[in-house]
């Protein structure tokens, strides 16, 4: 059974634009791209809450497991 992507407990999908900045060889840049490509989802439980006092403190750091 798939998790509804709009559910608050569903993993967040992220997209990032990768650009080679500075003097980097194409082969080295592509090696980093290959390392990052499988990492396309972030679970809420893996994200640390912001420790600054003016930020929300509602984060519990736990996600119900399905």
PDBQT receptor file of N, H, CA, C and O in Angstrom, charges set to zero:
ATOM      1  N   UNK A   1       0.841  -1.170   0.000  1.00  0.00    +0.000 N 
ATOM      2  CA  UNK A   1       0.000   0.000   0.000  1.00  0.00    +0.000 C 
ATOM      3  C   UNK A   1       0.892   1.241   0.000  1.00  0.00    +0.000 C 
ATOM      4  O   UNK A   1       1.768   1.379   0.855  1.00  0.00    +0.000 OA
ATOM      5  N   UNK A   2       0.675   2.127  -0.940  1.00  0.00    +0.000 N 
ATOM      6  H   UNK A   2      -0.036   2.016  -1.634  1.00  0.00    +0.000 HD
ATOM      7  CA  UNK A   2       1.479   3.337  -1.060  1.00  0.00    +0.000 C 
ATOM      8  C   UNK A   2       0.975   4.421  -0.110  1.00  0.00    +0.000 C 
ATOM      9  O   UNK A   2      -0.220   4.517   0.172  1.00  0.00    +0.000 OA
ATOM     10  N   UNK A   3       1.907   5.229   0.372  1.00  0.00    +0.000 N 
ATOM     11  H   UNK A   3       2.877   5.150   0.143  1.00  0.00    +0.000 HD
ATOM     12  CA  UNK A   3       1.552   6.349   1.242  1.00  0.00    +0.000 C 
ATOM     13  C   UNK A   3       1.116   7.513   0.367  1.00  0.00    +0.000 C 
ATOM     14  O   UNK A   3       1.759   7.819  -0.637  1.00  0.00    +0.000 OA
ATOM     15  N   UNK A   4       0.027   8.157   0.750  1.00  0.00    +0.000 N 
ATOM     16  H   UNK A   4      -0.495   7.908   1.566  1.00  0.00    +0.000 HD
ATOM     17  CA  UNK A   4      -0.464   9.332   0.039  1.00  0.00    +0.000 C 
ATOM     18  C   UNK A   4       0.619  10.411   0.067  1.00  0.00    +0.000 C 
ATOM     19  O   UNK A   4       1.069  10.777   1.153  1.00  0.00    +0.000 OA
ATOM     20  N   UNK A   5       1.059  10.940  -1.090  1.00  0.00    +0.000 N 
ATOM     21  H   UNK A   5       0.694  10.642  -1.972  1.00  0.00    +0.000 HD
ATOM     22  CA  UNK A   5       2.134  11.932  -1.100  1.00  0.00    +0.000 C 
ATOM     23  C   UNK A   5       1.755  13.240  -0.416  1.00  0.00    +0.000 C 
ATOM     24  O   UNK A   5       2.639  14.027  -0.077  1.00  0.00    +0.000 OA
ATOM     25  N   UNK A   6       0.475  13.492  -0.206  1.00  0.00    +0.000 N 
ATOM     26  H   UNK A   6      -0.243  12.852  -0.482  1.00  0.00    +0.000 HD
ATOM     27  CA  UNK A   6       0.042  14.718   0.474  1.00  0.00    +0.000 C 
ATOM     28  C   UNK A   6      -0.138  14.516   1.974  1.00  0.00    +0.000 C 
ATOM     29  O   UNK A   6      -0.464  15.460   2.693  1.00  0.00    +0.000 OA
ATOM     30  N   UNK A   7       0.069  13.302   2.443  1.00  0.00    +0.000 N 
ATOM     31  H   UNK A   7       0.333  12.534   1.859  1.00  0.00    +0.000 HD
ATOM     32  CA  UNK A   7      -0.059  12.996   3.866  1.00  0.00    +0.000 C 
ATOM     33  C   UNK A   7       1.076  13.662   4.638  1.00  0.00    +0.000 C 
ATOM     34  O   UNK A   7       2.200  13.725   4.142  1.00  0.00    +0.000 OA
ATOM     35  N   UNK A   8       0.800  14.166   5.856  1.00  0.00    +0.000 N 
ATOM     36  H   UNK A   8      -0.114  14.115   6.260  1.00  0.00    +0.000 HD
ATOM     37  CA  UNK A   8       1.876  14.792   6.641  1.00  0.00    +0.000 C 
ATOM     38  C   UNK A   8       2.963  13.817   7.087  1.00  0.00    +0.000 C 
ATOM     39  O   UNK A   8       4.036  14.245   7.511  1.00  0.00    +0.000 OA
ATOM     40  N   UNK A   9       2.700  12.511   6.998  1.00  0.00    +0.000 N 
ATOM     41  H   UNK A   9       1.828  12.163   6.654  1.00  0.00    +0.000 HD
ATOM     42  CA  UNK A   9       3.742  11.544   7.382  1.00  0.00    +0.000 C 
ATOM     43  C   UNK A   9       4.472  10.958   6.177  1.00  0.00    +0.000 C 
ATOM     44  O   UNK A   9       5.366  10.126   6.334  1.00  0.00    +0.000 OA
ATOM     45  N   UNK A  10       4.091  11.394   4.970  1.00  0.00    +0.000 N 
ATOM     46  H   UNK A  10       3.366  12.070   4.842  1.00  0.00    +0.000 HD
ATOM     47  CA  UNK A  10       4.759  10.909   3.764  1.00  0.00    +0.000 C 
ATOM     48  C   UNK A  10       6.147  11.544   3.653  1.00  0.00    +0.000 C 
ATOM     49  O   UNK A  10       6.336  12.685   4.076  1.00  0.00    +0.000 OA
ATOM     50  N   UNK A  11       7.114  10.823   3.093  1.00  0.00    +0.000 N 
ATOM     51  H   UNK A  11       6.960   9.897   2.750  1.00  0.00    +0.000 HD
ATOM     52  CA  UNK A  11       8.434  11.429   2.887  1.00  0.00    +0.000 C 
ATOM     53  C   UNK A  11       8.324  12.626   1.949  1.00  0.00    +0.000 C 
ATOM     54  O   UNK A  11       7.532  12.614   1.006  1.00  0.00    +0.000 OA
ATOM     55  N   UNK A  12       9.117  13.651   2.211  1.00  0.00    +0.000 N 
ATOM     56  H   UNK A  12       9.760  13.660   2.977  1.00  0.00    +0.000 HD
ATOM     57  CA  UNK A  12       9.132  14.832   1.350  1.00  0.00    +0.000 C 
ATOM     58  C   UNK A  12      10.036  14.554   0.159  1.00  0.00    +0.000 C 
ATOM     59  O   UNK A  12      11.159  14.074   0.317  1.00  0.00    +0.000 OA
ATOM     60  N   UNK A  13       9.551  14.850  -1.000  1.00  0.00    +0.000 N 
ATOM     61  H   UNK A  13       8.638  15.239  -1.128  1.00  0.00    +0.000 HD
ATOM     62  CA  UNK A  13      10.377  14.709  -2.205  1.00  0.00    +0.000 C 
ATOM     63  C   UNK A  13      11.041  16.048  -2.464  1.00  0.00    +0.000 C 
ATOM     64  O   UNK A  13      10.399  17.097  -2.409  1.00  0.00    +0.000 OA
ATOM     65  N   UNK A  14      12.325  15.997  -2.744  1.00  0.00    +0.000 N 
ATOM     66  H   UNK A  14      12.846  15.145  -2.789  1.00  0.00    +0.000 HD
ATOM     67  CA  UNK A  14      13.055  17.232  -2.999  1.00  0.00    +0.000 C 
ATOM     68  C   UNK A  14      13.653  17.197  -4.397  1.00  0.00    +0.000 C 
ATOM     69  O   UNK A  14      14.004  16.140  -4.922  1.00  0.00    +0.000 OA
ATOM     70  N   UNK A  15      13.756  18.357  -4.970  1.00  0.00    +0.000 N 
ATOM     71  H   UNK A  15      13.471  19.215  -4.544  1.00  0.00    +0.000 HD
ATOM     72  CA  UNK A  15      14.422  18.495  -6.259  1.00  0.00    +0.000 C 
ATOM     73  C   UNK A  15      15.495  19.559  -6.090  1.00  0.00    +0.000 C 
ATOM     74  O   UNK A  15      15.265  20.584  -5.448  1.00  0.00    +0.000 OA
ATOM     75  N   UNK A  16      16.634  19.322  -6.650  1.00  0.00    +0.000 N 
ATOM     76  H   UNK A  16      16.821  18.490  -7.171  1.00  0.00    +0.000 HD
ATOM     77  CA  UNK A  16      17.742  20.278  -6.530  1.00  0.00    +0.000 C 
ATOM     78  C   UNK A  16      18.384  20.466  -7.894  1.00  0.00    +0.000 C 
ATOM     79  O   UNK A  16      18.548  19.517  -8.660  1.00  0.00    +0.000 OA
ATOM     80  N   UNK A  17      18.734  21.682  -8.174  1.00  0.00    +0.000 N 
ATOM     81  H   UNK A  17      18.600  22.454  -7.551  1.00  0.00    +0.000 HD
ATOM     82  CA  UNK A  17      19.455  21.993  -9.401  1.00  0.00    +0.000 C 
ATOM     83  C   UNK A  17      20.941  21.953  -9.085  1.00  0.00    +0.000 C 
ATOM     84  O   UNK A  17      21.430  22.738  -8.271  1.00  0.00    +0.000 OA
ATOM     85  N   UNK A  18      21.649  21.053  -9.718  1.00  0.00    +0.000 N 
ATOM     86  H   UNK A  18      21.252  20.416 -10.379  1.00  0.00    +0.000 HD
ATOM     87  CA  UNK A  18      23.088  20.922  -9.490  1.00  0.00    +0.000 C 
ATOM     88  C   UNK A  18      23.840  21.623 -10.611  1.00  0.00    +0.000 C 
ATOM     89  O   UNK A  18      23.619  21.340 -11.789  1.00  0.00    +0.000 OA
ATOM     90  N   UNK A  19      24.708  22.517 -10.248  1.00  0.00    +0.000 N 
ATOM     91  H   UNK A  19      24.887  22.747  -9.291  1.00  0.00    +0.000 HD
ATOM     92  CA  UNK A  19      25.497  23.263 -11.219  1.00  0.00    +0.000 C 
ATOM     93  C   UNK A  19      26.977  23.140 -10.884  1.00  0.00    +0.000 C 
ATOM     94  O   UNK A  19      27.364  23.274  -9.723  1.00  0.00    +0.000 OA
ATOM     95  N   UNK A  20      27.807  22.886 -11.895  1.00  0.00    +0.000 N 
ATOM     96  H   UNK A  20      27.492  22.777 -12.838  1.00  0.00    +0.000 HD
ATOM     97  CA  UNK A  20      29.244  22.857 -11.631  1.00  0.00    +0.000 C 
ATOM     98  C   UNK A  20      29.762  24.289 -11.482  1.00  0.00    +0.000 C 
ATOM     99  O   UNK A  20      29.743  25.068 -12.434  1.00  0.00    +0.000 OA
ATOM    100  N   UNK A  21      30.220  24.620 -10.285  1.00  0.00    +0.000 N 
ATOM    101  H   UNK A  21      30.236  23.986  -9.511  1.00  0.00    +0.000 HD
ATOM    102  CA  UNK A  21      30.705  25.968 -10.013  1.00  0.00    +0.000 C 
ATOM    103  C   UNK A  21      32.205  25.904  -9.797  1.00  0.00    +0.000 C 
ATOM    104  O   UNK A  21      32.705  25.036  -9.082  1.00  0.00    +0.000 OA
ATOM    105  N   UNK A  22      32.899  26.808 -10.406  1.00  0.00    +0.000 N 
ATOM    106  H   UNK A  22      32.493  27.513 -10.987  1.00  0.00    +0.000 HD
ATOM    107  CA  UNK A  22      34.357  26.831 -10.259  1.00  0.00    +0.000 C 
ATOM    108  C   UNK A  22      35.008  25.875 -11.245  1.00  0.00    +0.000 C 
ATOM    109  O   UNK A  22      34.402  25.449 -12.228  1.00  0.00    +0.000 OA
ATOM    110  N   UNK A  23      36.243  25.558 -10.957  1.00  0.00    +0.000 N 
ATOM    111  H   UNK A  23      36.736  25.904 -10.159  1.00  0.00    +0.000 HD
ATOM    112  CA  UNK A  23      37.013  24.687 -11.850  1.00  0.00    +0.000 C 
ATOM    113  C   UNK A  23      36.868  23.253 -11.365  1.00  0.00    +0.000 C 
ATOM    114  O   UNK A  23      37.580  22.821 -10.459  1.00  0.00    +0.000 OA
ATOM    115  N   UNK A  24      35.955  22.528 -11.964  1.00  0.00    +0.000 N 
ATOM    116  H   UNK A  24      35.376  22.879 -12.700  1.00  0.00    +0.000 HD
ATOM    117  CA  UNK A  24      35.736  21.124 -11.627  1.00  0.00    +0.000 C 
ATOM    118  C   UNK A  24      35.632  20.346 -12.931  1.00  0.00    +0.000 C 
ATOM    119  O   UNK A  24      34.964  20.775 -13.872  1.00  0.00    +0.000 OA
ATOM    120  N   UNK A  25      36.292  19.214 -12.974  1.00  0.00    +0.000 N 
ATOM    121  H   UNK A  25      36.834  18.866 -12.210  1.00  0.00    +0.000 HD
ATOM    122  CA  UNK A  25      36.238  18.391 -14.179  1.00  0.00    +0.000 C 
ATOM    123  C   UNK A  25      34.862  17.774 -14.328  1.00  0.00    +0.000 C 
ATOM    124  O   UNK A  25      34.201  17.453 -13.341  1.00  0.00    +0.000 OA
ATOM    125  N   UNK A  26      34.444  17.614 -15.552  1.00  0.00    +0.000 N 
ATOM    126  H   UNK A  26      34.981  17.875 -16.354  1.00  0.00    +0.000 HD
ATOM    127  CA  UNK A  26      33.125  17.041 -15.839  1.00  0.00    +0.000 C 
ATOM    128  C   UNK A  26      32.957  15.676 -15.181  1.00  0.00    +0.000 C 
ATOM    129  O   UNK A  26      31.906  15.392 -14.607  1.00  0.00    +0.000 OA
ATOM    130  N   UNK A  27      33.973  14.836 -15.258  1.00  0.00    +0.000 N 
ATOM    131  H   UNK A  27      34.827  15.066 -15.724  1.00  0.00    +0.000 HD
ATOM    132  CA  UNK A  27      33.878  13.489 -14.691  1.00  0.00    +0.000 C 
ATOM    133  C   UNK A  27      33.688  13.534 -13.172  1.00  0.00    +0.000 C 
ATOM    134  O   UNK A  27      32.932  12.732 -12.623  1.00  0.00    +0.000 OA
ATOM    135  N   UNK A  28      34.356  14.453 -12.496  1.00  0.00    +0.000 N 
ATOM    136  H   UNK A  28      34.969  15.105 -12.942  1.00  0.00    +0.000 HD
ATOM    137  CA  UNK A  28      34.222  14.574 -11.039  1.00  0.00    +0.000 C 
ATOM    138  C   UNK A  28      32.824  15.088 -10.680  1.00  0.00    +0.000 C 
ATOM    139  O   UNK A  28      32.201  14.584  -9.745  1.00  0.00    +0.000 OA
ATOM    140  N   UNK A  29      32.333  16.082 -11.414  1.00  0.00    +0.000 N 
ATOM    141  H   UNK A  29      32.840  16.491 -12.173  1.00  0.00    +0.000 HD
ATOM    142  CA  UNK A  29      31.000  16.619 -11.175  1.00  0.00    +0.000 C 
ATOM    143  C   UNK A  29      29.949  15.523 -11.372  1.00  0.00    +0.000 C 
ATOM    144  O   UNK A  29      29.039  15.384 -10.555  1.00  0.00    +0.000 OA
ATOM    145  N   UNK A  30      30.069  14.757 -12.438  1.00  0.00    +0.000 N 
ATOM    146  H   UNK A  30      30.809  14.870 -13.102  1.00  0.00    +0.000 HD
ATOM    147  CA  UNK A  30      29.102  13.692 -12.713  1.00  0.00    +0.000 C 
ATOM    148  C   UNK A  30      29.157  12.597 -11.646  1.00  0.00    +0.000 C 
ATOM    149  O   UNK A  30      28.143  11.960 -11.360  1.00  0.00    +0.000 OA
ATOM    150  N   UNK A  31      30.327  12.376 -11.059  1.00  0.00    +0.000 N 
ATOM    151  H   UNK A  31      31.151  12.893 -11.291  1.00  0.00    +0.000 HD
ATOM    152  CA  UNK A  31      30.433  11.397  -9.972  1.00  0.00    +0.000 C 
ATOM    153  C   UNK A  31      29.628  11.868  -8.758  1.00  0.00    +0.000 C 
ATOM    154  O   UNK A  31      28.967  11.061  -8.104  1.00  0.00    +0.000 OA
ATOM    155  N   UNK A  32      29.679  13.170  -8.452  1.00  0.00    +0.000 N 
ATOM    156  H   UNK A  32      30.216  13.826  -8.983  1.00  0.00    +0.000 HD
ATOM    157  CA  UNK A  32      28.881  13.705  -7.349  1.00  0.00    +0.000 C 
ATOM    158  C   UNK A  32      27.394  13.645  -7.667  1.00  0.00    +0.000 C 
ATOM    159  O   UNK A  32      26.582  13.357  -6.787  1.00  0.00    +0.000 OA
ATOM    160  N   UNK A  33      27.037  13.910  -8.898  1.00  0.00    +0.000 N 
ATOM    161  H   UNK A  33      27.697  14.143  -9.613  1.00  0.00    +0.000 HD
ATOM    162  CA  UNK A  33      25.634  13.835  -9.316  1.00  0.00    +0.000 C 
ATOM    163  C   UNK A  33      25.105  12.415  -9.118  1.00  0.00    +0.000 C 
ATOM    164  O   UNK A  33      23.988  12.232  -8.634  1.00  0.00    +0.000 OA
ATOM    165  N   UNK A  34      25.893  11.420  -9.486  1.00  0.00    +0.000 N 
ATOM    166  H   UNK A  34      26.800  11.568  -9.880  1.00  0.00    +0.000 HD
ATOM    167  CA  UNK A  34      25.479  10.028  -9.318  1.00  0.00    +0.000 C 
ATOM    168  C   UNK A  34      25.293   9.673  -7.841  1.00  0.00    +0.000 C 
ATOM    169  O   UNK A  34      24.420   8.873  -7.504  1.00  0.00    +0.000 OA
ATOM    170  N   UNK A  35      26.102  10.259  -6.966  1.00  0.00    +0.000 N 
ATOM    171  H   UNK A  35      26.810  10.909  -7.240  1.00  0.00    +0.000 HD
ATOM    172  CA  UNK A  35      25.947  10.008  -5.530  1.00  0.00    +0.000 C 
ATOM    173  C   UNK A  35      24.648  10.610  -4.983  1.00  0.00    +0.000 C 
ATOM    174  O   UNK A  35      24.017  10.033  -4.097  1.00  0.00    +0.000 OA
ATOM    175  N   UNK A  36      24.257  11.757  -5.510  1.00  0.00    +0.000 N 
ATOM    176  H   UNK A  36      24.770  12.226  -6.230  1.00  0.00    +0.000 HD
ATOM    177  CA  UNK A  36      23.083  12.456  -5.000  1.00  0.00    +0.000 C 
ATOM    178  C   UNK A  36      21.768  11.967  -5.594  1.00  0.00    +0.000 C 
ATOM    179  O   UNK A  36      20.729  12.078  -4.944  1.00  0.00    +0.000 OA
ATOM    180  N   UNK A  37      21.784  11.434  -6.800  1.00  0.00    +0.000 N 
ATOM    181  H   UNK A  37      22.628  11.344  -7.329  1.00  0.00    +0.000 HD
ATOM    182  CA  UNK A  37      20.545  11.053  -7.465  1.00  0.00    +0.000 C 
ATOM    183  C   UNK A  37      19.667  10.088  -6.666  1.00  0.00    +0.000 C 
ATOM    184  O   UNK A  37      18.452  10.285  -6.655  1.00  0.00    +0.000 OA
ATOM    185  N   UNK A  38      20.188   9.077  -6.007  1.00  0.00    +0.000 N 
ATOM    186  H   UNK A  38      21.175   8.917  -6.016  1.00  0.00    +0.000 HD
ATOM    187  CA  UNK A  38      19.318   8.178  -5.241  1.00  0.00    +0.000 C 
ATOM    188  C   UNK A  38      18.714   8.829  -3.999  1.00  0.00    +0.000 C 
ATOM    189  O   UNK A  38      17.743   8.312  -3.447  1.00  0.00    +0.000 OA
ATOM    190  N   UNK A  39      19.264   9.942  -3.555  1.00  0.00    +0.000 N 
ATOM    191  H   UNK A  39      20.053  10.363  -4.004  1.00  0.00    +0.000 HD
ATOM    192  CA  UNK A  39      18.803  10.605  -2.337  1.00  0.00    +0.000 C 
ATOM    193  C   UNK A  39      17.728  11.634  -2.680  1.00  0.00    +0.000 C 
ATOM    194  O   UNK A  39      17.991  12.836  -2.680  1.00  0.00    +0.000 OA
ATOM    195  N   UNK A  40      16.519  11.160  -2.971  1.00  0.00    +0.000 N 
ATOM    196  H   UNK A  40      16.305  10.183  -2.971  1.00  0.00    +0.000 HD
ATOM    197  CA  UNK A  40      15.477  12.083  -3.420  1.00  0.00    +0.000 C 
ATOM    198  C   UNK A  40      14.351  12.242  -2.413  1.00  0.00    +0.000 C 
ATOM    199  O   UNK A  40      13.398  12.976  -2.674  1.00  0.00    +0.000 OA
ATOM    200  N   UNK A  41      14.436  11.567  -1.256  1.00  0.00    +0.000 N 
ATOM    201  H   UNK A  41      15.210  10.971  -1.043  1.00  0.00    +0.000 HD
ATOM    202  CA  UNK A  41      13.376  11.686  -0.261  1.00  0.00    +0.000 C 
ATOM    203  C   UNK A  41      13.979  11.915   1.123  1.00  0.00    +0.000 C 
ATOM    204  O   UNK A  41      15.036  11.379   1.456  1.00  0.00    +0.000 OA
ATOM    205  N   UNK A  42      13.279  12.724   1.920  1.00  0.00    +0.000 N 
ATOM    206  H   UNK A  42      12.421  13.159   1.650  1.00  0.00    +0.000 HD
ATOM    207  CA  UNK A  42      13.706  13.017   3.285  1.00  0.00    +0.000 C 
ATOM    208  C   UNK A  42      12.537  12.727   4.212  1.00  0.00    +0.000 C 
ATOM    209  O   UNK A  42      11.451  13.281   4.039  1.00  0.00    +0.000 OA
ATOM    210  N   UNK A  43      12.757  11.852   5.205  1.00  0.00    +0.000 N 
ATOM    211  H   UNK A  43      13.639  11.402   5.345  1.00  0.00    +0.000 HD
ATOM    212  CA  UNK A  43      11.711  11.573   6.198  1.00  0.00    +0.000 C 
ATOM    213  C   UNK A  43      11.709  12.679   7.235  1.00  0.00    +0.000 C 
ATOM    214  O   UNK A  43      12.771  13.170   7.617  1.00  0.00    +0.000 OA
ATOM    215  N   UNK A  44      10.537  13.077   7.693  1.00  0.00    +0.000 N 
ATOM    216  H   UNK A  44       9.674  12.678   7.383  1.00  0.00    +0.000 HD
ATOM    217  CA  UNK A  44      10.427  14.129   8.693  1.00  0.00    +0.000 C 
ATOM    218  C   UNK A  44      11.202  13.765   9.956  1.00  0.00    +0.000 C 
ATOM    219  O   UNK A  44      11.786  14.646  10.587  1.00  0.00    +0.000 OA
ATOM    220  N   UNK A  45      11.221  12.518  10.331  1.00  0.00    +0.000 N 
ATOM    221  H   UNK A  45      10.746  11.802   9.818  1.00  0.00    +0.000 HD
ATOM    222  CA  UNK A  45      11.945  12.084  11.520  1.00  0.00    +0.000 C 
ATOM    223  C   UNK A  45      13.447  12.257  11.410  1.00  0.00    +0.000 C 
ATOM    224  O   UNK A  45      14.141  12.258  12.427  1.00  0.00    +0.000 OA
ATOM    225  N   UNK A  46      13.970  12.407  10.184  1.00  0.00    +0.000 N 
ATOM    226  H   UNK A  46      13.406  12.407   9.359  1.00  0.00    +0.000 HD
ATOM    227  CA  UNK A  46      15.399  12.604   9.974  1.00  0.00    +0.000 C 
ATOM    228  C   UNK A  46      15.809  14.072  10.048  1.00  0.00    +0.000 C 
ATOM    229  O   UNK A  46      16.999  14.381   9.991  1.00  0.00    +0.000 OA
ATOM    230  N   UNK A  47      14.842  14.978  10.174  1.00  0.00    +0.000 N 
ATOM    231  H   UNK A  47      13.875  14.726  10.220  1.00  0.00    +0.000 HD
ATOM    232  CA  UNK A  47      15.114  16.408  10.187  1.00  0.00    +0.000 C 
ATOM    233  C   UNK A  47      15.134  16.894  11.636  1.00  0.00    +0.000 C 
ATOM    234  O   UNK A  47      14.182  16.677  12.386  1.00  0.00    +0.000 OA
ATOM    235  N   UNK A  48      16.208  17.542  12.012  1.00  0.00    +0.000 N 
ATOM    236  H   UNK A  48      16.981  17.719  11.403  1.00  0.00    +0.000 HD
ATOM    237  CA  UNK A  48      16.320  18.081  13.372  1.00  0.00    +0.000 C 
ATOM    238  C   UNK A  48      15.515  19.369  13.487  1.00  0.00    +0.000 C 
ATOM    239  O   UNK A  48      15.443  20.143  12.532  1.00  0.00    +0.000 OA
ATOM    240  N   UNK A  49      14.904  19.606  14.657  1.00  0.00    +0.000 N 
ATOM    241  H   UNK A  49      14.963  18.978  15.433  1.00  0.00    +0.000 HD
ATOM    242  CA  UNK A  49      14.180  20.862  14.850  1.00  0.00    +0.000 C 
ATOM    243  C   UNK A  49      15.151  22.039  14.923  1.00  0.00    +0.000 C 
ATOM    244  O   UNK A  49      16.311  21.872  15.300  1.00  0.00    +0.000 OA
ATOM    245  N   UNK A  50      14.679  23.205  14.565  1.00  0.00    +0.000 N 
ATOM    246  H   UNK A  50      13.736  23.340  14.259  1.00  0.00    +0.000 HD
ATOM    247  CA  UNK A  50      15.481  24.422  14.618  1.00  0.00    +0.000 C 
ATOM    248  C   UNK A  50      15.639  24.835  16.083  1.00  0.00    +0.000 C 
ATOM    249  O   UNK A  50      14.633  25.078  16.749  1.00  0.00    +0.000 OA
ATOM    250  N   UNK A  51      16.861  24.923  16.607  1.00  0.00    +0.000 N 
ATOM    251  H   UNK A  51      17.678  24.726  16.066  1.00  0.00    +0.000 HD
ATOM    252  CA  UNK A  51      17.050  25.225  18.033  1.00  0.00    +0.000 C 
ATOM    253  C   UNK A  51      16.821  26.688  18.393  1.00  0.00    +0.000 C 
ATOM    254  O   UNK A  51      16.781  27.022  19.577  1.00  0.00    +0.000 OA
ATOM    255  N   UNK A  52      16.671  27.569  17.407  1.00  0.00    +0.000 N 
ATOM    256  H   UNK A  52      16.704  27.298  16.446  1.00  0.00    +0.000 HD
ATOM    257  CA  UNK A  52      16.487  28.987  17.724  1.00  0.00    +0.000 C 
ATOM    258  C   UNK A  52      15.158  29.208  18.438  1.00  0.00    +0.000 C 
ATOM    259  O   UNK A  52      14.140  28.639  18.045  1.00  0.00    +0.000 OA
ATOM    260  N   UNK A  53      15.160  30.033  19.487  1.00  0.00    +0.000 N 
ATOM    261  H   UNK A  53      15.987  30.496  19.807  1.00  0.00    +0.000 HD
ATOM    262  CA  UNK A  53      13.960  30.193  20.316  1.00  0.00    +0.000 C 
ATOM    263  C   UNK A  53      12.778  30.832  19.592  1.00  0.00    +0.000 C 
ATOM    264  O   UNK A  53      11.637  30.647  20.014  1.00  0.00    +0.000 OA
ATOM    265  N   UNK A  54      13.016  31.570  18.529  1.00  0.00    +0.000 N 
ATOM    266  H   UNK A  54      13.943  31.721  18.186  1.00  0.00    +0.000 HD
ATOM    267  CA  UNK A  54      11.905  32.226  17.836  1.00  0.00    +0.000 C 
ATOM    268  C   UNK A  54      11.257  31.327  16.779  1.00  0.00    +0.000 C 
ATOM    269  O   UNK A  54      10.388  31.777  16.032  1.00  0.00    +0.000 OA
ATOM    270  N   UNK A  55      11.670  30.076  16.716  1.00  0.00    +0.000 N 
ATOM    271  H   UNK A  55      12.375  29.710  17.323  1.00  0.00    +0.000 HD
ATOM    272  CA  UNK A  55      11.108  29.133  15.749  1.00  0.00    +0.000 C 
ATOM    273  C   UNK A  55      10.078  28.245  16.422  1.00  0.00    +0.000 C 
ATOM    274  O   UNK A  55      10.016  28.169  17.649  1.00  0.00    +0.000 OA
ATOM    275  N   UNK A  56       9.281  27.584  15.623  1.00  0.00    +0.000 N 
ATOM    276  H   UNK A  56       9.331  27.646  14.626  1.00  0.00    +0.000 HD
ATOM    277  CA  UNK A  56       8.229  26.718  16.151  1.00  0.00    +0.000 C 
ATOM    278  C   UNK A  56       8.825  25.583  16.982  1.00  0.00    +0.000 C 
ATOM    279  O   UNK A  56       9.873  25.035  16.640  1.00  0.00    +0.000 OA
ATOM    280  N   UNK A  57       8.154  25.242  18.063  1.00  0.00    +0.000 N 
ATOM    281  H   UNK A  57       7.303  25.687  18.341  1.00  0.00    +0.000 HD
ATOM    282  CA  UNK A  57       8.606  24.140  18.913  1.00  0.00    +0.000 C 
ATOM    283  C   UNK A  57       7.649  22.957  18.809  1.00  0.00    +0.000 C 
ATOM    284  O   UNK A  57       7.655  22.077  19.669  1.00  0.00    +0.000 OA
ATOM    285  N   UNK A  58       6.833  22.932  17.768  1.00  0.00    +0.000 N 
ATOM    286  H   UNK A  58       6.828  23.647  17.069  1.00  0.00    +0.000 HD
ATOM    287  CA  UNK A  58       5.859  21.861  17.606  1.00  0.00    +0.000 C 
ATOM    288  C   UNK A  58       6.482  20.573  17.085  1.00  0.00    +0.000 C 
ATOM    289  O   UNK A  58       5.841  19.523  17.135  1.00  0.00    +0.000 OA
ATOM    290  N   UNK A  59       7.697  20.625  16.593  1.00  0.00    +0.000 N 
ATOM    291  H   UNK A  59       8.217  21.478  16.552  1.00  0.00    +0.000 HD
ATOM    292  CA  UNK A  59       8.349  19.455  16.009  1.00  0.00    +0.000 C 
ATOM    293  C   UNK A  59       8.698  18.466  17.102  1.00  0.00    +0.000 C 
ATOM    294  O   UNK A  59       9.318  18.838  18.098  1.00  0.00    +0.000 OA
ATOM    295  N   UNK A  60       8.315  17.229  16.935  1.00  0.00    +0.000 N 
ATOM    296  H   UNK A  60       7.811  16.927  16.126  1.00  0.00    +0.000 HD
ATOM    297  CA  UNK A  60       8.600  16.197  17.931  1.00  0.00    +0.000 C 
ATOM    298  C   UNK A  60       9.765  15.298  17.511  1.00  0.00    +0.000 C 
ATOM    299  O   UNK A  60      10.334  14.580  18.333  1.00  0.00    +0.000 OA
ATOM    300  N   UNK A  61      10.118  15.345  16.205  1.00  0.00    +0.000 N 
ATOM    301  H   UNK A  61       9.655  15.928  15.536  1.00  0.00    +0.000 HD
ATOM    302  CA  UNK A  61      11.211  14.519  15.726  1.00  0.00    +0.000 C 
ATOM    303  C   UNK A  61      10.832  13.055  15.531  1.00  0.00    +0.000 C 
ATOM    304  O   UNK A  61      11.695  12.226  15.246  1.00  0.00    +0.000 OA
ATOM    305  N   UNK A  62       9.547  12.730  15.682  1.00  0.00    +0.000 N 
ATOM    306  H   UNK A  62       8.845  13.404  15.913  1.00  0.00    +0.000 HD
ATOM    307  CA  UNK A  62       9.112  11.353  15.482  1.00  0.00    +0.000 C 
ATOM    308  C   UNK A  62       7.995  11.328  14.465  1.00  0.00    +0.000 C 
ATOM    309  O   UNK A  62       7.191  12.255  14.369  1.00  0.00    +0.000 OA
ATOM    310  N   UNK A  63       7.963  10.263  13.721  1.00  0.00    +0.000 N 
ATOM    311  H   UNK A  63       8.616   9.509  13.799  1.00  0.00    +0.000 HD
ATOM    312  CA  UNK A  63       6.933  10.078  12.709  1.00  0.00    +0.000 C 
ATOM    313  C   UNK A  63       6.311   8.719  12.943  1.00  0.00    +0.000 C 
ATOM    314  O   UNK A  63       7.030   7.732  13.102  1.00  0.00    +0.000 OA
ATOM    315  N   UNK A  64       4.985   8.644  12.969  1.00  0.00    +0.000 N 
ATOM    316  H   UNK A  64       4.401   9.445  12.840  1.00  0.00    +0.000 HD
ATOM    317  CA  UNK A  64       4.353   7.325  13.120  1.00  0.00    +0.000 C 
ATOM    318  C   UNK A  64       4.764   6.393  11.990  1.00  0.00    +0.000 C 
ATOM    319  O   UNK A  64       4.761   6.792  10.825  1.00  0.00    +0.000 OA
ATOM    320  N   UNK A  65       5.112   5.173  12.317  1.00  0.00    +0.000 N 
ATOM    321  H   UNK A  65       5.114   4.849  13.263  1.00  0.00    +0.000 HD
ATOM    322  CA  UNK A  65       5.491   4.193  11.310  1.00  0.00    +0.000 C 
ATOM    323  C   UNK A  65       4.243   3.485  10.795  1.00  0.00    +0.000 C 
ATOM    324  O   UNK A  65       3.341   3.157  11.565  1.00  0.00    +0.000 OA
ATOM    325  N   UNK A  66       4.201   3.257   9.503  1.00  0.00    +0.000 N 
ATOM    326  H   UNK A  66       4.934   3.524   8.877  1.00  0.00    +0.000 HD
ATOM    327  CA  UNK A  66       3.049   2.579   8.902  1.00  0.00    +0.000 C 
ATOM    328  C   UNK A  66       3.385   1.159   8.567  1.00  0.00    +0.000 C 
ATOM    329  O   UNK A  66       2.537   0.429   8.052  1.00  0.00    +0.000 OA
TER     330      UNK A  66
